[in-house]
């Protein structure tokens, strides 16, 4: 799907898990989360393969299972994020430590070409130094997701469902961002095989 084909009301949601939930092991959790999203009026119309990736940052837990789903936005992005947080909570997600093990992580990556809350804020979070990223979390929704261009475990599945989408600030496509990643950002990333 190219940017021209992407309806403004389309959102991309990253799914990830590396801890057992009430639904079971991470791959079962992701499958159940896709069903829960549909029940919350976030019906996926495209879903990537499941991918296995090392926990990030390195050594922070067991491998993750990741995927990306495309949905039509039934509400404003902030309301969609609230629904995603409710689904995470239903699967036992507790936010104790930044980047720790998770029963379920649902991130709103993009909503059409929206830049929220504004370009200056998004650029600030994109360029935030690594040390500050570990300590700080945005108080409001940032779109596109400020780490989108840095994470192979997001870009690989996103490239399967939306390779031609262009980042509204950099102008790079998803496929282009993935190709530009350093080898370390995709080390150990592979399609999930049960």
Beta strands, then each sheet from edge to edge (+ up, - down):
strand 1: 10-17
strand 2: 44-47
strand 3: 51-53
strand 4: 64-72
strand 5: 105-111
strand 6: 190-191
sheet 1: 2+ 4- 1+ 5-
sheet 2: 2+ 4- 3+ 6-
end
